[in-house]
Amino acid sequence: MQTLAVDIAFTFVDDAAALASGFVRTVLRLVMAPIDRIANACDIAGVLTERRATFRMWRADRARARHEGRRFSLLGRINPFRHLAHLT
């Protein structure tokens, strides 16, 4: 019985965290939309397009590595500069 209660509590916490992160992602997307439009309009050399393609390749490599069983460290997940990892 105690295991069931713990499972329910963990499920609730996981759902609450997913809801909060989804809400934050939605708010950030709404706030950043005008800035993204200006940046795309000013992107003459195609730098943003190249950056997005590089990021997608990096993310696919990371997903492939995770799928193969390698795990990324906790430090890599909480690093405040992890979003800049695809830059060289």
Contacts in CASP RR format, 6 or more apart in sequence:
PFRMAT RR
TARGET T0000
AUTHOR 0000-0000-0000
METHOD contacts of the structure
MODEL  1
MQTLAVDIAFTFVDDAAALASGFVRTVLRLVMAPIDRIANACDIAGVLTE
RRATFRMWRADRARARHEGRRFSLLGRINPFRHLAHLT
39 48 0 8 1.000
40 48 0 8 1.000
43 49 0 8 1.000
51 86 0 8 1.000
51 87 0 8 1.000
54 86 0 8 1.000
55 86 0 8 1.000
58 85 0 8 1.000
58 86 0 8 1.000
62 72 0 8 1.000
65 72 0 8 1.000
66 72 0 8 1.000
76 82 0 8 1.000
END
